Amino acid sequence: MLRTFLHPFRLAAGPLAAGGLLLAPVAQAQVRLPHLVSDGMVLQRDADVRVWGWARPGEAVAVSFLGTTYPATTGPDGKWTVKLAHLKAGGPFEMNIKASNQLAVKNILVGDVWLCSGQSNMETPMSRLRDKYPDVIAQAANPRIRQYEVPMSYAFTQPKADVTGGKWVAADPQSVLRFSAVAYFFAREINAKYQVPVGIVKDAVGGSPAEAWLSADALKQFPKYEQQVAPYRDSAAVAGIRQKEQAAIGSWYRQLHQADKGESPGQTPWYAITYAQTDWKTMPVPGYWADGELGPVNGVVWFRKEIEVPAGMAGKPARLELGTLVDADSTYINGRLVGTTGYQYPPRKYDFGPDVLKPGRNVVTVRIISNGGRGGFTMEKKYQLTAGGQTLDLRGPWQYQLGTAAAPTPGSTTFQYQPGGLFNGMIAPVLPYAIKGVLWYQGESNAGRTGDYQALFNGMITDWRKSFQRPDLPFIYAQLPNFMLAKMEPSESGWAQARDIQRRGLALPYTGMAVLLDVGEWNDIHPLDKQTPGHRLALAAEKVAYGESKLVSSGPLYQSMQVAGNKATLSFRSIGSGLVAKGSGPLTGFAVAGPDKKFVWAQAKIEGNKVVVWSEQVPNPTMVRYAWADNPEGANLYNKEGLPTSTFTTAADALL
C-alpha cells in the first residue's frame, strides 16, 4: 500500500486511478509563518510592524488583526508581507491569516520588543542565579513579560530566512529560569515603569566575538575577517572539518579514559568508598595543581577528602558546592555520582537525595579533567556541604593522585565564532520583526585583541541599523565589568582598552551605556550580579529610547582635560547632582604620565564639578587614565546618584 506523509504546511490531493491505485499526491503550498510570528508573541507598539510568511507564488493572503484586514500577494519566491497600522499597547489579541488555508495566532500582546544579544553574560539564565535571587524568581509570575529564545545557528553562504526554532514564553517562577537574567531584570523595570508588555528576543551566543555578528556587507570593510571566513563558505569543507575535529576530540577522550588509572578495569575505582588510597599527596583546596609539586600537567587528576558528617546531616537531602572547577569534573560522595559538568564556568552546585550521606566517615571524590590550562579549584569560591541546616567547610587539605597525563585537547574550529556566521544565522531571520531597540552585552572575546575592536563595534551598530532600516535604532550596551586579579601598579590592560572603546561608542547617536566597574568578580567572568546591569541598562534605555531627557542615566563621563603646571584638570558630563568619592577614603583610581608615557599613580581631588589630578613624579603631565586595569580595584569616582565613572584615557587613541 502506498502511504503518504504530509508536511504540516502542505496539503496533498490525488485522484484514484483505474484499478483503485492511489497515485502520487500533488502538493499545494499553504500559507506558513516564521517561528517568531507565533502564539504568545509581543508586537512593537507605535511602529511599522511587519507580518510576513510564505505561500504558493502568486497566492492571495489576508491578515486580519484588530478589526482591519491587510491583503497581500506572494511574489515569485513565495514570500508575502503586510504592514500593520501603528498599534497601541494592550492585549491579548488574536490574528488570523487566510489563504488556501487558515492560521490563527493567539495570545498576542502589543508593547515593547527588545533584541537582547551578545555573548555569555547576556545569555546567562536566571537558573544560574537561583541562590542569589530566590524571591525574584518566586515572584516572577508576569504574563506581560515574555521571552523568545533564538536557538544558536550560523551560516556562511547566505542569510537564513527563518530561525531554527523557539517559542514565546511568558514569565513565571519556572519558565523564568530560562530567561536571560540581564534582560529579565531590564524588562521588569521597563514593564513596571511604563506599564506595557515587554518582549525579550534572546539572541546571544556565549564566547562570540563582535565580528561574528556582522553582515557580509559590513565585513567588506575588514579584509582580514573576509579572508578568515572564506574557506567556510564551502559547506562540504565545513562538514569535513567538523567530522575530522570531532573524531580527534573523541579519540582524545577515549584514550584519556583508557589510560586513567582511577578507572582501570579489574581494579577498585578511585571513587569507590572501599578504595584505600596509598601514596596520595596533599594539596590545599582551593588552588591549582600547577602551583604545587604536580606542576602544569593536563589530563586527569583525582581528589579525595574524608569528612565526618554529624547525625543531623545524615539521611537528609543535601547540596555540595565546589565553586568552579577547571575544566570538567565528575564528583562522587561515598561512591555515588552526585554531579558532573563538562566545562569550567558553571558553578558546581550539586543537589542529591537523602540516601547518600551517612553519619560518621564520608568520602568526597572529584575527578577533574584539565583540557589545556591550569587545572584545579577556583580561588575564593564556596567549597562546602550543606544538609539539615548544617554546613561543613570543605576548604583545606585534600589528597590527590594523577590518573593520567595527556597532551592538551586537540584544537577545534568554533564555527559559530567565525565572521558573519551568527548574523546570517540568528540576526538576519529577525530583521523583519519590529523592535524598540537593542540590548548588547559583549566584549570579553575581543578584549585580548582590541586593535580593530573600535571599528568592529561601531561598524556593527551602524550595520544593524542599516539592516533593520532604522537609522535611529536605540543601541543600549553594557560596558565590561571588573575581572581578574587586581594589580598593584599601573599597567596595560586589554579589558580597560575594550571599556574605553565602548565609552567612545557613545559618540554614535541613539546609544547608551551601563558602566559595570563595581559589579564584577575577579575570579569569575560571569558575575552573579545581573540585577545591577539590568537596572543600569534600563536607565540608559529610558533616556535614549523613551525620551527621559532629564534622567541621570549614567555615571560621570570624561569630556576634556586642561593642564596647568603639574596638574591636570578633568571635566565630565553626566555628573548629575555632583561628583563624589565613594566610601570614606580619598579619590583613587587615577594614573598620570608625561611625554615618556610612563604612568604612575596620581593624587586626585574633586573641585566643584571637576577633578584635579597630579603626581610629584610627573612635572609635565600629558595623559591621565582612570580605572585603567582589568580589575580597577579602588576606583571610586561616582556621581551623587550612585553611578560609577567609566574607564577612560585622555589620549585621543585608546590603543597606546
C-alpha positions as CSV (number, residue, x, y, z in Angstrom):
1,M,0.0,0.0,0.0
2,L,1.3,3.5,-0.9
3,R,1.4,5.7,2.2
4,T,1.7,9.5,2.1
5,F,3.3,11.6,4.8
6,L,2.3,15.2,4.8
7,H,4.4,18.3,5.8
8,P,2.3,20.2,8.3
9,F,2.1,23.2,6.0
10,R,1.2,21.3,2.9
11,L,-2.0,19.7,1.5
12,A,-1.9,16.5,-0.5
13,A,-4.5,15.5,-3.0
14,G,-4.5,12.8,-5.7
15,P,-7.3,11.2,-7.8
16,L,-7.8,7.4,-7.7
17,A,-6.6,5.9,-10.9
18,A,-8.2,3.0,-12.7
19,G,-7.7,-0.2,-10.8
20,G,-8.0,1.6,-7.4
21,L,-4.3,2.5,-7.1
22,L,-3.6,5.8,-5.3
23,L,-1.5,8.0,-7.5
24,A,1.4,10.1,-6.1
25,P,-0.1,13.3,-4.4
26,V,0.2,16.7,-5.9
27,A,1.4,19.1,-3.2
28,Q,-0.2,22.5,-2.8
29,A,1.8,25.1,-0.8
30,Q,-0.1,26.5,2.2
31,V,0.5,29.7,3.9
32,R,3.0,29.4,6.7
33,L,4.6,31.8,9.2
34,P,8.1,32.3,10.6
35,H,8.8,30.9,14.0
36,L,8.8,34.4,15.6
37,V,5.2,35.1,14.4
38,S,3.5,32.7,16.7
39,D,1.3,32.3,19.7
40,G,2.2,34.5,22.6
41,M,4.3,37.0,20.6
42,V,4.8,40.6,21.6
43,L,4.4,43.1,18.8
44,Q,6.1,46.5,18.9
45,R,3.7,49.4,19.7
46,D,3.7,52.7,17.8
47,A,5.9,51.3,14.9
48,D,5.8,49.9,11.4
49,V,5.1,46.3,12.2
50,R,5.6,43.7,9.5
51,V,3.9,40.3,9.5
52,W,5.3,38.0,6.9
53,G,5.4,34.4,5.7
54,W,5.4,32.1,2.7
55,A,2.8,30.5,0.4
56,R,2.4,29.4,-3.2
57,P,3.8,32.1,-5.7
58,G,1.0,34.4,-6.7
59,E,-1.3,33.3,-3.9
60,A,-3.6,35.9,-2.2
61,V,-3.1,36.2,1.5
62,A,-5.2,38.2,4.0
63,V,-4.1,39.1,7.5
64,S,-6.9,40.2,9.9
65,F,-5.9,41.9,13.2
66,L,-7.8,44.3,15.5
67,G,-10.7,44.7,13.0
68,T,-8.6,45.5,10.0
69,T,-7.7,43.2,7.1
70,Y,-4.4,43.6,5.3
71,P,-4.2,42.0,1.9
72,A,-1.0,40.7,0.2
73,T,0.0,38.6,-2.8
74,T,3.1,36.3,-2.7
75,G,5.9,37.1,-5.0
76,P,7.8,34.6,-7.3
77,D,9.8,33.5,-4.2
78,G,6.6,32.6,-2.3
79,K,7.1,35.3,0.3
80,W,4.4,37.8,1.4
81,T,4.5,40.8,3.8
82,V,1.9,43.1,5.2
83,K,2.5,46.2,7.3
84,L,0.1,46.8,10.2
85,A,-1.1,50.2,11.3
86,H,0.7,51.7,14.3
87,L,-0.5,49.6,17.3
88,K,-1.3,50.7,20.8
89,A,-0.1,48.7,23.8
90,G,-2.5,46.1,25.1
91,G,-3.8,42.6,24.5
92,P,-4.2,39.7,24.5
93,F,-5.3,39.7,20.9
94,E,-5.7,37.1,18.1
95,M,-4.6,37.4,14.5
96,N,-6.0,35.4,11.6
97,I,-4.2,34.6,8.3
98,K,-6.2,33.3,5.4
99,A,-5.0,32.0,2.0
100,S,-5.8,28.5,0.7
101,N,-5.8,27.5,4.4
102,Q,-6.3,29.5,7.6
103,L,-4.0,30.1,10.6
104,A,-4.7,31.7,13.9
105,V,-2.0,33.3,16.1
106,K,-3.3,33.6,19.6
107,N,-2.5,35.4,22.9
108,I,-0.7,38.3,21.2
109,L,0.4,41.4,23.3
110,V,1.4,44.8,22.0
111,G,4.2,46.5,23.9
112,D,7.9,47.0,23.5
113,V,10.3,44.4,22.0
114,W,14.0,44.4,22.8
115,L,16.5,42.3,20.9
116,C,19.0,41.1,23.5
117,S,22.2,40.0,22.1
118,G,25.9,39.5,22.7
119,Q,27.8,36.7,24.4
120,S,27.6,34.7,27.6
121,N,26.8,37.4,30.1
122,M,23.7,38.2,28.1
123,E,23.0,34.5,27.6
124,T,23.3,33.6,31.3
125,P,19.9,32.4,32.5
126,M,18.1,33.1,35.8
127,S,18.6,29.4,36.7
128,R,22.2,30.1,37.5
129,L,21.1,32.7,40.0
130,R,18.6,30.7,42.0
131,D,20.5,31.2,45.2
132,K,21.1,34.9,44.7
133,Y,17.6,35.9,43.7
134,P,15.2,33.3,45.2
135,D,12.5,35.9,45.9
136,V,12.7,37.4,42.4
137,I,12.3,34.0,40.9
138,A,9.4,33.1,43.2
139,Q,7.6,36.3,42.3
140,A,8.2,36.1,38.5
141,A,4.6,35.4,37.6
142,N,4.1,38.2,35.0
143,P,2.4,37.2,31.7
144,R,3.2,40.7,30.3
145,I,7.0,39.9,30.2
146,R,7.8,37.3,27.6
147,Q,10.9,35.8,26.0
148,Y,11.7,34.2,22.7
149,E,15.0,32.3,22.8
150,V,16.6,32.1,19.3
151,P,18.5,28.8,19.0
152,M,22.1,29.0,18.2
153,S,22.6,28.8,14.4
154,Y,25.2,30.1,12.0
155,A,25.5,30.2,8.2
156,F,28.2,31.4,5.8
157,T,26.8,31.0,2.3
158,Q,23.8,33.4,2.8
159,P,21.5,34.8,5.4
160,K,18.8,32.4,6.7
161,A,15.2,33.2,6.2
162,D,14.0,31.9,9.5
163,V,15.3,30.9,12.9
164,T,15.6,27.2,13.6
165,G,13.1,27.0,16.4
166,G,11.9,28.6,19.7
167,K,8.7,29.9,21.1
168,W,7.3,32.8,23.0
169,V,7.2,32.1,26.8
170,A,5.6,34.2,29.5
171,A,7.5,34.7,32.7
172,D,6.5,32.6,35.7
173,P,8.6,31.0,38.5
174,Q,9.5,28.0,36.3
175,S,9.8,29.5,32.8
176,V,11.9,32.5,34.1
177,L,14.7,30.1,34.8
178,R,15.5,30.1,31.1
179,F,15.2,33.9,30.6
180,S,18.3,35.9,30.1
181,A,18.9,37.2,33.6
182,V,20.2,40.7,32.5
183,A,17.3,41.0,30.1
184,Y,14.7,39.9,32.6
185,F,15.8,42.5,35.2
186,F,15.8,45.1,32.4
187,A,12.3,44.0,31.2
188,R,10.9,44.0,34.8
189,E,11.9,47.7,35.3
190,I,10.6,48.8,31.9
191,N,7.3,46.9,32.4
192,A,6.9,48.4,35.9
193,K,7.7,52.0,34.8
194,Y,5.8,52.2,31.6
195,Q,3.1,49.6,32.3
196,V,3.4,48.0,28.9
197,P,4.2,44.4,27.9
198,V,7.8,43.7,27.2
199,G,9.1,41.1,24.8
200,I,12.7,39.8,25.0
201,V,14.2,38.3,21.9
202,K,17.2,36.4,23.5
203,D,19.6,36.2,20.6
204,A,23.0,35.6,22.3
205,V,25.9,33.1,22.0
206,G,28.5,32.5,24.7
207,G,32.0,33.4,23.7
208,S,31.0,35.1,20.4
209,P,33.3,37.9,19.1
210,A,31.9,41.0,17.6
211,E,32.9,40.0,14.0
212,A,30.6,37.0,14.1
213,W,27.6,39.4,14.3
214,L,28.5,41.5,11.2
215,S,26.7,41.1,7.9
216,A,28.5,40.1,4.7
217,D,28.2,43.7,3.5
218,A,29.8,45.1,6.7
219,L,32.6,42.5,6.6
220,K,33.8,44.0,3.3
221,Q,35.4,46.8,5.5
222,F,37.6,44.1,7.2
223,P,39.7,42.1,4.6
224,K,41.3,40.1,7.4
225,Y,37.9,38.7,8.5
226,E,36.7,38.3,4.9
227,Q,39.8,36.1,4.3
228,Q,39.3,34.2,7.6
229,V,35.7,33.2,6.7
230,A,36.2,32.5,3.0
231,P,37.0,28.7,3.5
232,Y,33.8,28.2,5.5
233,R,31.6,29.3,2.6
234,D,32.1,25.8,1.3
235,S,29.5,23.7,3.1
236,A,31.2,20.4,2.2
237,A,34.6,21.7,3.6
238,V,32.9,22.8,6.9
239,A,31.3,19.3,7.2
240,G,34.7,17.7,6.6
241,I,36.5,19.9,9.1
242,R,33.8,19.2,11.8
243,Q,33.9,15.5,11.2
244,K,37.7,15.4,11.4
245,E,37.9,17.5,14.6
246,Q,35.1,15.7,16.4
247,A,36.9,12.4,15.6
248,A,40.1,13.7,17.0
249,I,38.5,15.0,20.2
250,G,36.5,11.8,20.7
251,S,39.8,9.8,20.3
252,W,41.4,12.1,22.9
253,Y,38.7,11.4,25.5
254,R,38.7,7.7,24.7
255,Q,42.4,7.4,25.2
256,L,42.2,9.5,28.4
257,H,39.5,7.2,29.8
258,Q,41.5,4.1,28.9
259,A,44.7,5.4,30.4
260,D,43.1,6.7,33.6
261,K,44.4,4.6,36.5
262,G,41.5,5.7,38.6
263,E,39.1,3.7,36.4
264,S,41.4,0.8,35.4
265,P,39.4,-2.4,34.5
266,G,39.5,-5.1,37.2
267,Q,40.6,-2.5,39.9
268,T,38.6,-0.8,42.5
269,P,37.8,2.6,41.1
270,W,39.2,5.5,43.0
271,Y,35.8,7.0,43.6
272,A,34.6,3.8,45.5
273,I,34.0,4.1,49.2
274,T,36.0,0.9,49.6
275,Y,39.1,2.2,47.8
276,A,42.1,2.6,50.1
277,Q,44.4,5.2,48.7
278,T,48.2,4.9,49.3
279,D,50.9,7.3,48.3
280,W,48.5,10.1,47.5
281,K,49.9,13.5,48.0
282,T,48.2,16.5,49.6
283,M,47.4,20.0,48.3
284,P,45.2,22.8,49.6
285,V,41.8,23.5,48.1
286,P,41.0,25.9,46.6
287,G,44.1,26.1,44.4
288,Y,45.7,24.9,41.2
289,W,47.9,21.9,41.0
290,A,50.3,23.7,38.6
291,D,51.4,25.7,41.6
292,G,52.4,22.6,43.5
293,E,54.5,19.5,43.2
294,L,52.4,18.1,40.3
295,G,53.2,21.1,38.1
296,P,51.4,22.2,34.9
297,V,50.1,18.8,33.8
298,N,47.0,18.2,31.7
299,G,44.9,15.1,31.8
300,V,43.0,13.6,34.8
301,V,43.7,14.4,38.4
302,W,41.7,12.8,41.2
303,F,40.9,14.4,44.6
304,R,39.6,12.8,47.7
305,K,38.6,14.2,51.1
306,E,37.3,12.3,54.1
307,I,34.8,14.2,56.2
308,E,32.9,13.5,59.4
309,V,29.2,14.0,58.9
310,P,27.2,14.6,62.1
311,A,24.0,12.7,62.6
312,G,21.9,15.8,62.0
313,M,23.1,15.9,58.4
314,A,22.9,12.2,57.6
315,G,19.9,10.9,55.7
316,K,18.9,14.4,54.5
317,P,18.7,16.0,51.1
318,A,22.0,17.8,50.6
319,R,23.9,20.2,48.4
320,L,27.6,20.0,47.5
321,E,29.1,23.3,46.4
322,L,32.6,23.2,44.7
323,G,32.9,26.8,43.4
324,T,34.0,26.4,39.8
325,L,36.5,23.8,38.6
326,V,39.0,23.9,35.7
327,D,37.9,22.3,33.5
328,A,35.5,19.3,33.7
329,D,34.5,17.2,36.6
330,S,32.7,14.1,37.8
331,T,32.0,14.2,41.5
332,Y,31.1,11.4,43.9
333,I,30.1,11.0,47.5
334,N,30.6,7.6,49.1
335,G,30.9,6.1,45.6
336,R,27.7,7.7,44.3
337,L,27.9,10.1,41.4
338,V,26.3,13.4,42.5
339,G,27.1,15.7,39.6
340,T,29.1,16.3,36.5
341,T,29.9,19.3,34.4
342,G,31.7,19.5,31.1
343,Y,33.5,22.8,31.2
344,Q,34.9,25.3,33.7
345,Y,32.4,28.1,34.0
346,P,29.2,26.8,35.6
347,P,29.1,26.9,39.4
348,R,29.2,23.4,40.8
349,K,26.1,23.2,42.9
350,Y,25.1,19.5,43.1
351,D,21.9,18.6,44.9
352,F,21.3,15.0,45.9
353,G,18.9,12.9,47.8
354,P,18.7,11.7,51.5
355,D,20.2,8.3,50.8
356,V,23.8,9.4,50.2
357,L,25.2,10.9,53.4
358,K,25.6,8.7,56.4
359,P,26.7,9.5,60.0
360,G,30.4,9.5,60.5
361,R,33.0,8.9,57.8
362,N,32.1,10.0,54.3
363,V,34.3,10.4,51.2
364,V,34.1,13.1,48.6
365,T,35.9,12.3,45.4
366,V,36.4,14.7,42.4
367,R,37.7,13.6,39.1
368,I,39.0,16.7,37.2
369,I,39.9,16.7,33.6
370,S,42.3,19.6,32.6
371,N,42.0,20.2,28.9
372,G,44.9,22.5,28.3
373,G,45.4,25.1,31.1
374,R,45.8,25.4,34.8
375,G,43.6,22.7,36.3
376,G,42.1,22.9,39.8
377,F,39.7,24.7,42.1
378,T,39.0,28.4,41.6
379,M,40.1,30.6,44.4
380,E,37.8,32.4,46.7
381,K,34.7,30.4,45.9
382,K,32.4,28.4,48.2
383,Y,33.5,24.8,48.9
384,Q,31.0,23.3,51.3
385,L,28.5,20.6,52.0
386,T,25.1,21.6,53.4
387,A,22.3,19.3,54.8
388,G,19.8,19.5,57.6
389,G,20.5,23.2,58.2
390,Q,24.2,22.5,58.9
391,T,27.3,23.2,56.7
392,L,30.7,21.6,56.5
393,D,33.5,23.7,55.2
394,L,35.5,21.7,52.6
395,R,38.4,24.0,52.2
396,G,41.8,22.9,53.3
397,P,43.9,19.8,52.6
398,W,42.7,17.3,50.0
399,Q,44.5,14.2,48.8
400,Y,45.2,13.9,45.1
401,Q,46.7,11.5,42.6
402,L,47.4,11.8,38.9
403,G,45.1,9.5,36.9
404,T,46.9,10.1,33.7
405,A,48.8,12.9,31.9
406,A,47.9,13.9,28.4
407,A,48.6,16.4,25.8
408,P,46.2,19.3,25.6
409,T,42.9,18.6,23.9
410,P,43.1,18.8,20.1
411,G,42.0,22.1,18.8
412,S,38.7,22.6,17.2
413,T,37.1,25.2,15.0
414,T,34.3,27.1,16.7
415,F,32.3,27.7,13.6
416,Q,29.8,29.9,15.4
417,Y,32.6,32.4,16.1
418,Q,33.6,32.8,12.5
419,P,33.0,36.2,10.9
420,G,29.4,36.8,9.8
421,G,28.1,33.4,10.8
422,L,25.9,34.5,13.7
423,F,24.5,37.5,11.8
424,N,23.4,35.2,8.9
425,G,22.0,32.5,11.3
426,M,20.4,34.5,14.1
427,I,20.1,38.2,13.2
428,A,19.0,38.1,9.6
429,P,15.9,36.0,10.3
430,V,14.8,38.5,12.9
431,L,15.3,41.6,10.8
432,P,11.6,41.9,9.6
433,Y,10.4,41.8,13.2
434,A,9.8,45.3,14.6
435,I,11.7,46.1,17.8
436,K,12.1,49.0,20.2
437,G,15.8,48.7,20.4
438,V,18.9,46.5,21.0
439,L,20.4,45.5,24.3
440,W,24.0,44.3,23.9
441,Y,26.5,42.7,26.4
442,Q,29.7,41.6,24.7
443,G,33.4,42.4,24.5
444,E,35.1,39.7,26.6
445,S,36.1,37.8,23.5
446,N,37.6,40.9,21.9
447,A,39.3,42.3,25.0
448,G,42.5,40.4,24.2
449,R,42.8,41.8,20.6
450,T,41.5,45.4,20.7
451,G,43.3,46.7,17.7
452,D,40.2,46.6,15.5
453,Y,37.5,46.5,18.2
454,Q,36.6,50.2,17.8
455,A,35.9,49.7,14.1
456,L,34.1,46.4,14.7
457,F,32.0,47.7,17.5
458,N,31.0,51.0,15.8
459,G,30.6,49.2,12.5
460,M,28.3,46.6,13.9
461,I,26.0,49.3,15.4
462,T,25.8,51.0,12.0
463,D,25.4,47.7,10.2
464,W,22.4,46.6,12.4
465,R,20.7,50.0,12.0
466,K,21.1,49.7,8.2
467,S,19.8,46.1,8.3
468,F,16.8,47.0,10.4
469,Q,16.2,50.0,8.2
470,R,16.3,52.1,11.4
471,P,19.0,54.8,11.5
472,D,17.7,55.9,14.9
473,L,17.5,52.4,16.4
474,P,18.4,52.7,20.1
475,F,21.5,50.6,20.9
476,I,22.0,50.2,24.7
477,Y,25.0,48.2,25.8
478,A,26.9,47.0,28.9
479,Q,30.5,48.0,29.4
480,L,32.8,45.2,30.5
481,P,32.9,44.8,34.3
482,N,36.0,44.4,36.5
483,F,37.6,41.0,36.2
484,M,40.8,39.1,37.1
485,L,43.4,39.9,39.8
486,A,44.0,43.5,40.7
487,K,47.5,44.8,40.1
488,M,49.5,47.0,42.5
489,E,51.0,49.3,39.8
490,P,49.6,51.0,36.7
491,S,49.8,48.6,33.7
492,E,48.4,48.0,30.3
493,S,45.1,46.2,30.1
494,G,43.1,44.8,27.2
495,W,39.9,44.9,29.3
496,A,40.5,48.6,30.0
497,Q,41.1,49.3,26.3
498,A,37.9,47.5,25.4
499,R,35.9,49.5,28.0
500,D,37.3,52.8,26.7
501,I,36.4,51.7,23.1
502,Q,32.9,51.1,24.4
503,R,32.9,54.5,26.1
504,R,33.9,56.1,22.8
505,G,31.0,54.3,21.1
506,L,28.7,56.8,22.8
507,A,29.8,59.3,20.1
508,L,27.3,57.5,17.9
509,P,23.8,58.9,18.2
510,Y,21.0,56.9,20.0
511,T,23.4,54.9,22.1
512,G,23.5,54.4,25.9
513,M,26.0,52.5,28.1
514,A,25.8,50.9,31.5
515,V,29.1,51.1,33.5
516,L,29.7,47.9,35.5
517,L,33.1,48.5,37.1
518,D,31.6,47.7,40.5
519,V,29.6,44.5,39.8
520,G,32.3,42.1,38.5
521,E,34.1,39.3,40.3
522,W,37.8,38.9,40.0
523,N,37.6,35.1,39.7
524,D,34.5,34.7,37.6
525,I,33.9,36.0,34.0
526,H,30.2,35.6,34.7
527,P,29.5,37.7,37.8
528,L,26.3,36.8,39.6
529,D,25.0,40.3,40.0
530,K,22.8,40.7,37.0
531,Q,20.2,43.0,38.6
532,T,22.6,46.0,38.6
533,P,23.4,45.6,34.9
534,G,19.7,45.2,34.1
535,H,18.9,48.3,36.1
536,R,21.6,50.5,34.6
537,L,20.7,49.3,31.1
538,A,17.1,50.3,31.8
539,L,18.3,53.7,32.9
540,A,20.2,54.2,29.7
541,A,17.2,52.9,27.7
542,E,14.8,55.3,29.5
543,K,16.9,58.2,28.4
544,V,17.8,57.1,24.9
545,A,14.7,55.1,23.8
546,Y,12.0,56.5,26.0
547,G,12.9,60.2,25.9
548,E,13.6,60.8,29.6
549,S,15.9,63.7,28.7
550,K,16.3,64.9,32.3
551,L,17.1,61.5,33.7
552,V,20.6,60.9,35.1
553,S,21.2,57.6,33.4
554,S,24.9,57.3,33.6
555,G,27.9,57.9,35.9
556,P,30.3,60.7,35.0
557,L,31.9,60.5,31.5
558,Y,35.2,62.1,30.7
559,Q,34.9,65.1,28.5
560,S,38.1,67.2,28.4
561,M,41.5,68.0,30.1
562,Q,43.3,71.2,30.8
563,V,46.9,71.2,32.1
564,A,48.5,74.0,34.2
565,G,51.9,73.2,35.6
566,N,52.0,69.7,37.0
567,K,48.2,69.5,37.4
568,A,45.6,68.2,35.0
569,T,42.0,69.4,35.5
570,L,39.4,67.0,34.1
571,S,35.8,67.9,33.0
572,F,32.9,65.5,32.9
573,R,29.4,65.2,31.6
574,S,26.6,63.3,33.2
575,I,27.7,64.5,36.7
576,G,24.1,64.5,37.9
577,S,23.9,66.2,41.3
578,G,27.6,66.3,41.6
579,L,30.8,64.3,41.9
580,V,31.7,62.2,44.9
581,A,34.4,59.8,46.0
582,K,32.5,56.7,47.1
583,G,33.5,55.5,50.5
584,S,35.3,57.2,53.3
585,G,38.7,57.4,51.8
586,P,40.4,59.7,49.2
587,L,39.6,59.8,45.5
588,T,41.6,56.9,43.8
589,G,41.9,55.1,40.5
590,F,43.8,57.8,38.6
591,A,47.2,57.5,36.9
592,V,49.2,60.2,35.1
593,A,52.0,60.2,32.6
594,G,54.3,62.7,30.9
595,P,55.8,62.7,27.4
596,D,57.5,59.4,28.2
597,K,54.1,57.7,28.6
598,K,55.2,56.0,31.9
599,F,52.2,56.0,34.1
600,V,52.3,56.4,37.9
601,W,49.6,56.5,40.5
602,A,48.3,60.0,40.9
603,Q,46.6,62.0,43.7
604,A,43.2,63.4,42.8
605,K,40.6,65.6,44.4
606,I,37.2,66.9,43.4
607,E,36.9,70.7,42.9
608,G,33.3,71.6,42.1
609,N,32.3,69.6,39.0
610,K,35.9,68.9,38.0
611,V,38.7,66.6,39.1
612,V,42.3,67.8,39.6
613,V,45.0,65.1,39.1
614,W,48.7,65.3,39.8
615,S,51.8,63.5,40.8
616,E,55.1,64.9,42.1
617,Q,56.8,62.4,39.8
618,V,55.3,63.9,36.7
619,P,56.1,67.6,36.3
620,N,54.6,67.8,32.8
621,P,51.5,65.7,32.6
622,T,50.3,64.8,29.1
623,M,47.9,61.9,29.8
624,V,45.6,60.7,32.5
625,R,44.0,57.4,32.9
626,Y,41.2,56.3,35.2
627,A,40.3,52.7,36.2
628,W,42.8,51.5,33.6
629,A,43.1,47.9,34.7
630,D,41.4,44.5,34.2
631,N,40.2,44.9,37.7
632,P,40.5,48.6,38.8
633,E,40.1,47.9,42.5
634,G,39.5,51.0,44.5
635,A,38.4,53.3,41.6
636,N,35.8,55.3,43.3
637,L,34.6,58.4,41.3
638,Y,30.8,58.4,41.2
639,N,28.0,60.9,40.9
640,K,25.7,61.5,43.8
641,E,23.1,59.4,42.0
642,G,25.4,56.4,42.8
643,L,26.5,55.7,39.3
644,P,30.2,55.0,38.6
645,T,32.6,56.7,36.2
646,S,33.6,54.9,33.1
647,T,37.2,53.8,32.5
648,F,38.9,56.4,30.3
649,T,42.1,57.7,28.9
650,T,42.6,61.3,27.9
651,A,44.6,60.2,24.9
652,A,42.9,60.6,21.6
653,D,43.7,57.0,20.8
654,A,42.9,54.3,23.4
655,L,45.4,51.9,21.8
656,L,48.7,53.3,23.1
